[in-house]
Amino acid sequence: MTTRREFLERFGAGLVVTLVSRDLFAATTSHQSAGTSNQAEQVGAWLHVAADGRVTVYTGKVEFGQGIRTSLAQEVAEELRVPMSSIQMVMGDTELTPFDMGTFGSLSTPQMGTKLRKVSAAARDLLIGLAAQRWRTTPASLTAADGRVHDPKSGRTIAYGELTKGRRLVENVRDDAELTDPTRWRVAGTSVPKVDARELVTGRHSYTSDIMRPGMLVGKVVRPTAYGSKLNEFDGGSAATFRGVVVTRDGDFAGVAAPDNDTATRALAAVRAAWTPPNGPLPDSRDIYAYLKSTRPKEGGERGGEGGRGGPIVKGDVDVALAGAEKRLTRSYTVAYIAHVPLEPRAAVAEWSRDGQGDKLTVWTGTQRPFAVRDELAEAFSLAQERVRVIVPDTGSGYGGKHTGECAVEAARLARAARKPVKLVWTREEEFRWAYFRPAGVIDVDAGVHNDGTLVAWAFDNYNSGPAAIAPWYEIPNQRVTYHPSDTPLRQGSYRGLAATANHFARETHINELAAVLTMDTLAFRLRNIQDSRLRDVFTAAAERFGWGKKAPTGHGYGMGGGFEKGGYFATFAEVAVEPRDGVREPRVVRAVTAFDNGPTINPDGLRNQIVGAMIQGIGGALFEAIDFDHGAVRNAHLAEYRVPRFSDVPKIEVVLMNRKDKPAMGAGEAPIMGMAPAIGAAIYEATGIRPRSMPMARAGLQMEVEAQPSR
């Protein structure tokens, strides 16, 4: 972890402002390095104003296509009162930026955006103070704009660079700076062009796979046939005969490095390896749901609240309330394992060097957690953290799938054996087989409701998919909500929204089913049981834009789903057409509307892009994405076999931005995906009478489902 003193030593002339925060994530984790004095020495954010007026901002967040390089720069420009063109963002470099837990959880805007606003506002006030000293006036009489301090009374102006020229100014500020009210924003709140957009569209931007180092080789890894296999026989003799090829084995890891990709591919094919498969029977994708329920923990192992902390959420007496409910509905919902399918597969370039202190490792890789990957590398090679540097180029998407550093470790192993830099780029097949998946799960829901539409009881049991957004936001006096961790035959981990998509699907589908049991309008049923005004507002705003209440055309259906997660309120309405194709009924999303409230909007176009992208991705998980597997081996590890949304699947999409300037700014990368599946499922039901309760809903066309338990 970089300390404030180490950071300050990098700069000469200019103004350096560091924001010190006692509640910084880094100060409360085990990542604190030896030699760091105390929590107060941890730097939350920093920026440098150079003598020529250029502003450099340092953050451990990374750009994955979500647009935070632009939105964070907007927030700096707003508070510092400088043009966007004067700002350079240095992101995701463990040697240059402050420690950051990672780019996940929709935290960049509420967490890092707020810190950068505070450090920028403090820098602005410091610069105004310098001008006031020079002009022998009061800071309150001066203003700042366009990178200059202005004296409205005398007409004098001075550039920030002039105030810092020839001086080395260092200021440490606390995180209590006064921020500009969103109603007075001029840069934030506008749709500025995306930073570095020209480089991205012209191909000048360098992704990890574009990086070249002197003497660099291309790496390939010898892979087993299934998870958990052990390498018991290895012969790399034939591969080593290729010119320039290095063959290495380290326990169960083996690979080759070659001067070019073609030679590496041929050398890999020449390797002879035998693997021992995992012991014992493992489920396949046909019986996974029974397996997940059967491997749940025994009594006392259940968990409940957000993050799976503590025991089950219990309010009132659920059993008594269920027994006394005028209507009761019990259903089971399932979600399949699905892949992240990032546009850019995992890639890493590893380079070893040596100085008077020993080995040093530098790795360029696309990861959402550069400091965590640094720690993985340090542990794998028994290095001190300061001897490992991880640099994250702007990366082609992750969706929660690039938290770990397996590709970086593999590239470093190959580079150490070859004694040269090595680039390793996973193939699409490797990305499907060896990356982790969104967890599969089973969710059982048992709910009671009175005939007037009042929810009275709610029992919700999630097996394996996770506890994110597991608690209902509906006003229900009697609740029992439980997350049951299970054994998993496949590697699983974070996905956009974590388990919130699964929990929203089950909860919102059950709400739609309850409304049908009551023969009550689904919007009216929701509004009867929602007290949160912001959640009510997104449902009514989306309903108005969608035209809820009108009759759907023949063969079409309308549906809705919504909720709250990561500080974002959302409601999604969908129109689905169900068309016969090749003898099956295939649903197609025709139109979708999402209303979204995450506080004040930093960049309207950027936010719309996030929401639209999430909605399109949600179509895949809702309708056709699923991993097929048998005894630990993935069976559909190619895009020809694993369908993601195509251009032909994209419906007409409308977005309603609530832009609540009276509320704190929150993130938007995850929540908008969550309303699509329940909205699509409800629309399918209206069009066909078939109630989908599994994601995906129509991988091979719609299938009639048998009711597991009738309502009563």
N, C-alpha and C positions, 0 to 999 in steps of 0.2 A: 504494500500500500504506500503510495506517495504521500509524504508529509508536506506540510505547508512550507517548511524551510527548504526542502529539496526542490519544490516547485519554484520558489522565488529565485533560486540560484540560476535558473535557466534564462532569466531576462536581464536585459540591460536597461536602456532608457525607456521611459514611458510610465504609465500608471498600471499597476497590478492590483486588482481587487479580489480578495478571497472571501467567500461566505463560509463562516464557521457555524456548524449546526450540531448541537448535542444530540439531536434525535435522528441524525443520519443513520440509515440502515447499517452502514459499515461500522459504526461505533458500537453496535449491539450484536455483532456477529463474531465468529471465530476467525474471520479473515484479517483481523487487526494484526499487523506485523510486529515482530520484535523491534524494539527501539522506538516505537511510536509512544509518545509520553502518556497521553490520556485522551479522553473523548473530545475535549475542547480543542485538541490539535488536529482533529479530522476536518478536512476541507469538503464542504458540501458542493461548492461550485466556484469557478473562478473565470476571470476574463482579463485580457491585457489590451490597453489602449496605447498604441504605438505613437511615436513622435510624428508620423505621417498621417495620423488619424485612423489607421486601420485597426479594426477590433477583432481580436481572436478569442473565441469562446471554447472552453474545454469541458467536455462531458463524456462520461463513460457509456452513455446511451449509444445505440447504433441505428443506422438507417437501413431498413429492410424493404423499402418501397412504400412504407406507411406514411411517409412525408414529414417526419419529425425534423429532418435537417432544415426544412423550410419553416415549419410552424414554430420551432424553438428559436430560430433566427428572427422570426417576426416578433416574438415576445421580447427578445433582447433589443431589437430596433425600436420597439414601442417605448420601453422604459428608459433606454439610454438616449433616445432621440437622435438616432443616426440613420442614414440610408441603409437599406438592405444590402446594397452593393459593397458597403464597407466592411461587412461581417464575414469572417471565415470561421466555420465550425470544425473543430478538431474532435473527432468522435471515436470511441471504442479502441483506444490504444493504451494498453496497460502501463506503458512507460511514460505517457504524456498526460493522461487524463486522471481525474480523481476516481477512486473506487466506486463502482456501481454494482448492485446486485444483479442487474440484467435488464434487458428490454423485453418486458413481459407484463402481463396483468393490467394492461391499459394504464400504466403508471407514468408514462413519459410526460404527458401534459399536466396532470395534477401534482406530480412530484417534482420532476426536473424542470418543467416549465415554470413552476412557482419559484423554485430556487434561482433560476436564471433571471426571472423578473426581479427578484429581490436584489441580487448582486448587481444587476444593471441599473436599478433605481438608485442603489447606494453609490455606484460609480458616477451617475449623473449628478447627484447631490455633491459629491466630492469635487467634481470638475466645476460646478457652479461656485462652490466655495473658493476654489483657487482663483477664479475670475474675480470674485468679490474682493479677495485680498489684493489682487493686482490693481483693481480700480478703486479700492478703498470705499466700498459700498457694502450694502447688506445683501446676503444671498437671496432674501425674500423678494428683492426688487428685480432680480434677474430671471431669465427664462432660458430654456435650451431647445434647440431644433436643428435638424440637418447637420448634426455633428459640430455645432457651434453654440457658444453661450452668447446671449443677446441682452443688451441693456436697453429696454424700450424707451427709457427716459432720455438717454443721450444719443441713442442710435448706434452705440459701439457694438461690435461683435468680435469674437475671437474663436478660432478653431480649437477643438480639443487638442490637436497635435501641438499647437503653439503653447498651450498651457503645460504640456508634458515634455517639450523639447529640451534636451540636455539635462533632464532630471530623471532620477530613479525614485519613483514614488510607490510606496507599498502601503496598502490600507487593508486591515482585517475588519470585517463588519459582521454583525450578528444578523439573524434572519428576521428582523423586525422592521425592515425598510417599508415606507409607505408606498403602495402601488397605485398605478393609474386605474381609476374606475373604468370598467368596460364600456360605460356609456360615453367615455371620452376617447376611446381608442381611435387611432388614425391608421396605424399599420396593422396591428392585430385586429382581427375582425373583418379583414378584407381578403379577397382572393388574389394574392400576389402570385406571380409565376413560380413554378417549382424551381428551387435552387438546383443548378447543374442539369437542368432539363435538356439543354442543347447537347451536352456530352452524352447523355443517355440515349437520345434519339438518333444521334449521328454515329454511335458506336465508339466514341472516344473514351468513354468511361471504362476503367479497368476493374473487372471483377477478379476474384481470386484466381479463376482459371486463366486469366489473361496475364498474370504476373510472370515475369521472366527474371531469373537470377543467373549470374555468370556460372557456367559449367553445370547448369541444372539438368537433372535427369527426370524421367517420367516414371512414376511408381504404379504398381498393380499389386493387389493383395490376393493371396490364395484363400478362397472361401469354402466353408463346409457346406453340406447340403441342408442342414437344419440347425436350429438354435440348440445350444448346449452340447454340441458335438466336441469331441476331443481328438486332436491330431496325434495319431499313433504311428504313422509311417510317412516318411517324407524323402523324396529324391529330387534334388534340384540340379543334378549333374548335367542333364541335357540342356536345361535352360542356361546354365553358366557358359555353355559353348558359344552362345551368341555374342557378337562383338560388343564390348562395352557394358555387358549386363552384369549386375551384382545380384546374387541370390542370398536371402537371409531367412533364418528361422530363429524364433525366440519363444520357446514354449509352444503354445497353440497358435502363435502368430507366425505367418510366413508370407514372403512376398518377393517381388523382383523390382529392380530399377534399371532403366535402359535409356539410351540417348534420345529415343523418340517413342511416340505412342505405338506405332506399328511394331517396332521391335519388342517393346514391353508386352504387347498383346500376344505375340508369337512365343516369347519366353514363358509367359504365364501358362500358355497351352501346353508347353513342354514339361512343366512340373508334374511330378507324380506324387499324389498325396492320398492317404487313406484315413478316414475319420471313423471314430466310434460314436454312434448316435446316442442321444440321451437315454437314460435308463427309464424303464417303466412305461406304461401306456399314457398317452396324452390325447386330449380330445381333438376333434377336428371342428371345422366351422359349422357342421350340421348339429352337433350336440353341445356346443359351447355354453349355451344358456343354462342347461341343467347342471353342467359342471361348475359354473360360477356360483350357483346357489348351494351346491353340495359342498363346496370348499370354503364357505364362509366361516368366520371364527365361531368358536363355541360361546356360550353365555358369558357376557362380560367383555367380549372383544369388539362389540359394536361401537360406532362413533356417531357423532351427530352434526354439530354446528359447522360453520364455514371453515374450510381447511381441515375438516375432520377432527377438530379439537373437542375434547370432552365427550360426554356420553350423548345418548339420543336427546333430541329436543322434545320435551314433554310439557304440555299445557293442559290443564283440566283432566277430565276422565274420558278418554277416547272411546273405550268399550261401552260405557254407559250411554254416551251420546250417540254412538252408532246404533245401538239397540233402540233408542228412542226416536231416531230420525224417521221422517215420513217417507223419504226415498233414500235408498242406499245403493251404491254402485261400486263393484270390485272388479278391477281389471289389472292385467299385466302388460307391460310395454318393454320392448327390447331395442338395443342399439348394437350395431356390428362394429368390429374393429375397422377403422378406415385409415388410409395413409394420408400424409400431408401433401405429397406431390408438389413440392416447391418447383418453381420454374428453373431455378439453379440448384442442381444436386450438390451434396456436400463436396467441398473442395478445400485443400490446404496446400500451402507451400512451406516447407520446413528447411531451415538453414542453421547449421551449427557453426559456432566460431569459438575462438579461445583467446583469452588475455591472461594477464598476470594473476587473476583470481580463479582461473579455471575455465570450464566449459560454459558457454552461453547459448541459449536456444531462442531463435526468433521464428515465429509462425504467423503467416498470413492466412486467415480462414474466415468463413462466414459463420458467425455464431451469435446468438442472442445474449450470451453471457461470457464476454471475453475474460473477465477476472476468474470466473469459475473454470474456464478452459485452461487458463494459466496455472491454476492450482492442480488440475488434472495432470498437466504436463510435468509440473514440478514433482508431483508424487510419483509419476511413472518413471522418471529418470533420476530420482533422488537429488533434485536441485533445489536450491533456495529460491523463493519466489522472485527475488530481484534478479535472478539469472535467467528468467524466462520472460520474453516479451511476446504478447499476442496483439496483432494488428487486424482490425476488421475493416476491409474495404466495404463500401456500400454494396449490399447483398441482394440477390434476387429472390426474396421472400423466404419465410420460415414457418409462419403459422403455428409457432410453439414447438416446431419439430427440430430446432437447432439449438437446444439448450446445452447439449453435451459435446464433448470434444474428441469423439472416437476417431474421426478422420484426421484431426490434427496429431493425435498420438501415433496413428499408423504412419503418417508422412514423416514424423520425427524418427520413428524406428528405422524406416527405410533410409533416411538421410544419414543417420548415425552409422549404419552399416556401410553405406556407399561412400561416406566421407565427402559428400557433395550435397548441394541443395537438391531436394526432391519435391516435385509437384505430384499430388495425388488427387484425382477427380473421380468421384464415384460415378459409375454408370447409372442409367435409370433403373436397371434391374437391381443393382446393389442398393439403391435408394429405397426400392420397394421391399427388398428382403431383409436388410440389416438396420434400417432406421427403426425407431420405435413408432407405435401406432396410437391413435386415439383409443382408449379402452372400450372394450365391449361391456355391456351391462344388461341387467334385468332390473326393472323397477315395478314394484307392486304398489298399487294405490287402492285404498278403501276409504270411501268418503260418504258422509251422510248430509242430507239437505232437507229442509222443510219445503212444503209445496209453494210457499211464497218466494222461494229462491234464496233463502238464507242458508249459507253453509254453517253446519253445526259441528262436524267432526271430520278429521283428516288424518289418515294413517299412511305413511309414505316410506317405503323400504327400498333403498338403492343398493344393489349388489354389484360391486366392482367399479362401476363407471366413475364414481367420485362424488365428493360432497359439495362442490361449487354450486352456489345458488340453489341449495337443497331446501331451504326454508321457504314456505309460501309467503307471499306478500298480501294475500287475501286475509280479510279479518275473519278468523276461525277460532272460536273460543276453546275448542278441544283439539289438540294436535299431538301426534307422535311421529317424529321424523328421524329416520335412522339410516346411516351409511354403513354397509357391511363390506369391508375389504375382503377380497377373495384371492385365491391362487389364480395366476394367469399363465397360460401356455405360451403366450407371445410377449415380446418386449413391448411395454406400453409406457406412455408418458403424456406430456402436455400437448394439447391441441387448442386451436383458437377457441377461447372461451372455456377451456377445461371441460368439466362435466356439466357445466351450466346448460349447454345445448341439449344434452340428454335429459336433464332434470326439467328444463322448460318444455321439451317435447312431451314428456309423460304428464306433467302437471297441466299444461294448457290443453292437451288432448283430452285429459280427464274432465276438465272444466267444460270443454265443448260437448263431451258425452253427457255430462250432468244436465246441461242446458237442453239437450235433445230429450232426455228422460222427462224433464219438466215441460217439454214443448214451449220453451221460453227462448226469446231472442238471445243469442250468445253475448252480444254486446251489453244488453240490458242486464243479463245475469252477472256479468263481470262488474259492471258499474254498481250493482247493488251490494257487492261484497268488497269493494275497494274504497278505502278512505283516503289514501295518499293522493293529494290533488295533482301532483305532477304526473303520476301514472294515469289517473283519470284523463288528464289533458291530452296525453299522447294517444290514448285510445279514441277520444272524440275527434282529435285533429285528423288522425289517419282515416277514421270512418267517414268524415266529411269529404276528404280528398278522394277517397275510393268510391264514394257514392253508396255506402252501406244502406240497406233497406230496399234496394231495387231488386227485382227478380232476375236471376241469372238466366242467360239464354239456354235453350235445350242442349243437353250434353255438357254444360258448364256448371261449375259450382263456385261458391264464394266461401272463404274461411278466414279466420284470424288467429293470431297468437301474439303475446307480448309479455312484458315483465320489466325487471330491473336487475342490472348486474354491473359491477365495476363502476358505479356512479352514473350509469346511463339508463335512462327510461326509454322504452321503445314499444311500439305497437306495429305489427305487420299485418296487412290484409292482402290476400291473394285470390286471383281468379284462375281456375284450372279448367282446361278442356280435356275431356277423356275421349280419345279417338281410337277406333279399331285399327290395328296395324299387324299384319301377318298373323291374324287369328287371335290376337290378344288385345286387351284394352290398355292403351298406354297413355298415362296422363302427361299433359304438357302445360306448364305454367305460362299463361297468356299475359298476365298483368300483375304487378305487385306494388304496393305502397307501404312505405315505412315512415312513421313519425318518430323523431329522435330528439331527446333532451339530455344533453350532457353539460348544461350550464352555458356560458357564453361561447360562441363559435369563434375559434382563432382564425381559421381559414375556411370559408364556406365551400369552395371548390374541393379542397383537400378532404374535408369532412364528407361531402357527398361521395367522393371517390371511395373513401373507406366504407361507407354504408353500402353503396352499390356492389363493391367487391365482396363484402360479407354476404350480401343477399344472394349473389350468384353462386358463391361457394356453398352456401346453405342448400341450394337446390341439389347439388351433387350428393351431399350426405343424406338429404331427405329421400331422394328418389332412387339412386342407383349405386352409390359407392359402398363397397364392402370388400374385405380381404378374405379370400379363400385359403384355407390351410389344412394340412393333415400331418399329424405327428411332428409339429414344429417346423414344417416346411411350407413356405408361401407358394401357392399354386397359380396366382395371377399377377406375376411380377413384371408386367409390361403394360404400357398404355393401350395396346391393342386389346388387352383383356380386362383392364381396370378403367372403367369409364369415368371421366371427370366432365364437368359441364363444358359444352361446346358453344360456339357462337349461335348455333341453331337452337340451343336451349335457353338463351337469354330472352326474358320477357320484356315488355314495356315496364320500365321501373320509374317510379316517382318517389322523391324524398321530401319530407316536410321537416325543416330544421326549426326547432322551437326557440333556440337562441335566447336562453334565459340569462340575461346580463345581471340579474340580481342574485345569481347563485355561483358557487365556485366552479372553475373549469375542470372538467374530468376527461378521461380518455374515451376513445371510440373504436379501438381496434377490434374489439371482441363482441360486445353486446349485440350489434345489429344482425349477427348471424342467427341468433337464437329464436327469432320469431317465425322464420321461414317454414320449418318442418311442421309445427302444429297448424299453421295457416294452410299449408298445402294439404295436409291430411284432412282438415275439416272441409276444404273445398272438394276433395275427392269424394268424401262421404255425401255431400250435397248433390254431386253430379251422378253418383252411382249407387248409393246406399251401402257401399263397402267402407268399413271403418278400418283404415290402416293403423296398426299398433306397433309396427316394427320399422326401424330405420336400417336399411332403405325400404321404402314402401312398395316400389314397383320395379325391381331390378329386371324381372322377366315378365313384366305386365302385371296387372292387378289380379290378386287372388282373393276369392271370397273367404272371409274368416269366420270361424265358428265361435260363438260367444262362449267364453270360459265360464262365466257365471251370470245368470240373468239379473237385471236390476230388480229391486223390489221397493 
